[in-house]
């Protein structure tokens, strides 16, 4: 099983960044995310991204407000050559009025070398962190 961690500082307070990360059903920070749908609420809820037939279903496994951490899985629709994907997003305070987003995951590479799978996931995380950064700046 592969493990990856990406950490980036964001120009937003810890509280402000946490409100975005913790609101699992709200993905307006993703381009086109306003069309996302949800099923359920709280742990066990599913957010559905994409059009019917090409949906990504992400399941919220846990949310810890005191630790500012969410854990989610993608049971169906993952468009990367990996399986058994489990991600954790954690928000921490950094320098004044800045915070750190740590996005980590475990997964099993499927049909490609582990290093290549890690590179693909890391690129995706950095792109999505950029979307969060842009959303918070707007």
C-alpha positions in Angstrom: 0.0 0.0 0.0 1.4 3.4 -1.0 1.3 6.5 1.2 1.5 10.1 0.1 1.5 13.5 2.0 1.2 16.9 0.4 1.4 20.0 2.7 1.0 23.6 1.5 0.5 26.9 3.2 -2.5 28.9 2.3 -3.2 32.6 2.8 -6.3 32.2 5.0 -6.8 31.7 8.8 -7.1 28.2 10.1 -10.8 28.8 10.9 -11.6 30.1 7.3 -9.8 27.2 5.6 -11.4 24.6 8.0 -14.9 25.9 7.1 -14.1 25.1 3.4 -12.6 21.7 4.1 -15.1 20.6 6.7 -18.2 21.4 4.5 -17.8 18.1 2.7 -21.0 18.6 0.6 -20.0 22.0 -0.6 -17.3 21.9 -3.3 -17.8 25.3 -4.9 -14.0 25.5 -4.8 -13.8 22.9 -7.6 -14.4 24.3 -11.1 -17.9 23.1 -11.9 -18.4 22.0 -8.3 -21.6 23.9 -8.0 -23.3 21.0 -9.8 -22.2 18.4 -7.1 -24.9 16.5 -5.4 -25.0 14.9 -1.9 -26.7 11.9 -0.4 -27.1 11.8 3.4 -25.3 14.0 5.9 -22.5 13.7 8.4 -20.2 10.6 8.3 -21.4 8.2 5.7 -22.7 11.0 3.4 -21.7 10.8 -0.2 -20.8 13.7 -2.5 -21.3 13.0 -6.2 -19.2 14.9 -8.7 -19.5 14.7 -12.5 -22.3 13.8 -14.9 -24.4 10.6 -14.7 -22.4 7.7 -16.1 -19.1 9.4 -15.3 -19.7 10.1 -11.6 -17.1 10.2 -8.9 -18.6 9.2 -5.5 -16.7 10.3 -2.5 -17.8 9.0 1.0 -17.1 11.0 4.2 -15.8 8.5 6.7 -15.2 10.9 9.6 -15.0 14.5 10.6 -13.2 15.7 13.7 -13.7 19.4 14.3 -11.3 19.6 17.3 -8.5 18.0 15.3 -9.7 19.8 12.1 -9.5 16.6 10.1 -11.8 14.8 7.7 -11.3 11.3 6.2 -13.0 10.2 3.0 -12.8 7.4 0.5 -13.7 7.1 -3.2 -15.5 3.8 -3.6 -16.5 4.4 -7.2 -15.5 6.6 -10.1 -11.9 7.3 -9.3 -10.2 8.2 -12.5 -6.7 7.3 -11.5 -4.9 3.9 -11.8 -5.3 3.2 -8.1 -7.6 1.3 -5.8 -8.3 1.3 -2.0 -8.1 5.1 -1.9 -8.4 6.6 1.5 -7.6 10.3 2.1 -7.2 12.6 5.1 -7.4 16.4 5.0 -6.0 18.2 8.0 -6.0 22.0 8.6 -3.4 23.6 10.9 -2.4 27.1 11.9 0.7 28.4 10.3 2.2 32.0 10.3 -0.1 34.9 11.2 -3.4 34.7 9.2 -2.1 31.7 7.3 -2.8 28.0 7.6 -1.4 24.7 6.4 -3.5 22.1 4.5 -2.1 18.6 4.8 -3.7 16.2 2.3 -2.6 12.6 2.7 -3.7 9.3 1.4 -3.1 5.6 1.2 -3.9 3.6 -2.0 -2.9 0.6 -4.0 -1.4 1.3 -7.4 -3.2 -0.6 -10.2 -1.2 -1.5 -13.3 1.5 1.2 -12.9 4.6 1.6 -10.7 4.0 3.1 -7.3 6.2 6.1 -8.0 4.1 6.9 -11.1 0.9 6.6 -9.2 2.2 8.8 -6.4 3.2 11.4 -8.9 -0.3 11.4 -10.4 -2.0 11.8 -7.0 0.5 14.5 -5.9 -0.2 16.5 -9.1 -3.9 16.2 -8.5 -3.6 17.3 -4.9 -1.5 20.3 -5.8 -4.0 21.4 -8.5 -6.9 21.0 -6.0 -5.1 22.9 -3.3 -4.6 25.7 -5.9 -8.4 25.7 -6.5 -9.0 26.0 -2.7 -6.4 28.8 -2.6 -8.1 30.6 -5.5 -11.5 30.1 -4.0 -10.4 31.7 -0.7 -8.8 34.6 -2.5 -12.0 35.4 -4.4 
